[in-house]
Amino acid sequence: MAKVYPRAKGNGLGAYRQDSSDFAFPQVLHYTFCMTKAYEEIIDFIAAGSQPLAVANFKPSEEVRERVADLIAREKTSGLNNEESSELEHYLQLEHIMRLAKARARVLIAQ
């Protein structure tokens, strides 16, 4: 039986069922090298069977952190092209997911 995690009220997303039937894999993904690396880091981390303490302490690689910092700085100064804006948005989505995972991990650690 799939474990159900409730979503925050007001986000319109309902609950999230954790089973393999909930995932659809697009046939073709086009990401820049850095974006692929960021996704790969998180996927590898999850696939390794992370413990709550490891989740709470997870940090992306220096390479990924530098890329995000560069995109944010350029967004504030010279601006980003469409591809770079999309890349930054993906990073922000990944950051949001990891913040949620870290919050849940801290709850599990405190129990």
C-alpha positions as CSV (number, residue, x, y, z in Angstrom):
1,M,0.0,0.0,0.0
2,A,1.3,3.4,-0.9
3,K,2.1,5.9,1.9
4,V,0.1,9.1,1.6
5,Y,1.6,12.5,2.5
6,P,-0.8,15.4,2.9
7,R,0.1,18.6,1.0
8,A,0.0,22.1,2.6
9,K,-3.5,23.6,2.5
10,G,-4.3,26.0,-0.3
11,N,-1.8,24.7,-2.9
12,G,-4.4,22.9,-4.9
13,L,-2.2,19.8,-5.3
14,G,-4.0,17.4,-3.0
15,A,-2.1,14.6,-1.4
16,Y,1.0,12.9,-2.8
17,R,1.0,9.1,-3.1
18,Q,4.3,7.5,-2.9
19,D,4.3,4.7,-5.4
20,S,5.9,4.1,-8.8
21,S,2.6,4.5,-10.7
22,D,2.6,8.2,-9.8
23,F,5.6,9.1,-11.9
24,A,5.6,9.8,-15.6
25,F,9.0,9.9,-17.4
26,P,9.2,12.2,-20.4
27,Q,10.9,10.6,-23.4
28,V,13.3,13.5,-24.0
29,L,14.8,15.8,-21.4
30,H,17.0,18.7,-22.4
31,Y,18.9,20.3,-19.6
32,T,22.2,22.1,-19.4
33,F,25.1,20.2,-18.0
34,C,24.9,21.9,-14.6
35,M,21.1,21.3,-14.3
36,T,21.6,17.7,-15.1
37,K,24.3,17.5,-12.5
38,A,22.0,19.1,-9.9
39,Y,19.3,16.6,-10.6
40,E,21.8,13.7,-10.6
41,E,23.1,14.7,-7.2
42,I,19.7,14.7,-5.7
43,I,18.6,11.5,-7.5
44,D,21.8,9.7,-6.4
45,F,21.3,10.9,-2.8
46,I,17.7,9.7,-2.7
47,A,18.5,6.4,-4.4
48,A,21.3,5.6,-1.9
49,G,18.6,5.2,0.8
50,S,19.1,8.4,2.8
51,Q,18.7,8.5,6.5
52,P,16.9,11.5,8.1
53,L,20.2,13.0,9.4
54,A,21.8,12.8,6.0
55,V,18.8,14.5,4.4
56,A,18.9,17.3,7.0
57,N,22.6,17.8,6.3
58,F,22.5,17.5,2.5
59,K,24.3,20.2,0.5
60,P,24.7,20.5,-3.3
61,S,28.2,20.4,-4.7
62,E,30.3,23.5,-4.9
63,E,29.9,23.4,-8.7
64,V,26.1,23.6,-8.5
65,R,26.2,26.3,-5.7
66,E,28.5,28.4,-7.9
67,R,26.3,28.0,-10.9
68,V,23.2,29.1,-8.9
69,A,25.1,32.1,-7.4
70,D,26.2,33.1,-10.9
71,L,22.7,32.9,-12.3
72,I,21.2,34.9,-9.4
73,A,23.9,37.6,-9.7
74,R,23.4,37.9,-13.4
75,E,19.6,38.0,-13.1
76,K,20.0,41.0,-10.8
77,T,22.4,42.8,-13.0
78,S,22.5,42.0,-16.7
79,G,19.5,39.7,-16.9
80,L,19.2,36.1,-18.1
81,N,18.2,34.7,-21.5
82,N,15.2,32.3,-21.6
83,E,17.2,29.1,-21.2
84,E,19.1,30.6,-18.2
85,S,15.8,31.8,-16.6
86,S,14.4,28.3,-17.0
87,E,17.5,26.8,-15.5
88,L,17.3,29.1,-12.5
89,E,13.6,28.2,-12.0
90,H,14.5,24.5,-12.0
91,Y,17.2,25.1,-9.3
92,L,14.6,27.0,-7.2
93,Q,12.2,24.1,-7.5
94,L,14.8,21.6,-6.5
95,E,15.7,23.8,-3.5
96,H,12.1,23.9,-2.5
97,I,11.8,20.1,-2.6
98,M,15.0,19.8,-0.5
99,R,13.7,22.3,2.0
100,L,10.5,20.3,2.4
101,A,12.6,17.0,2.7
102,K,14.9,18.6,5.3
103,A,11.9,19.8,7.3
104,R,10.4,16.3,7.3
105,A,13.7,14.8,8.2
106,R,14.1,17.1,11.2
107,V,10.6,16.0,12.4
108,L,11.7,12.4,12.1
109,I,14.9,13.1,13.9
110,A,13.0,14.8,16.8
111,Q,10.7,11.8,17.3
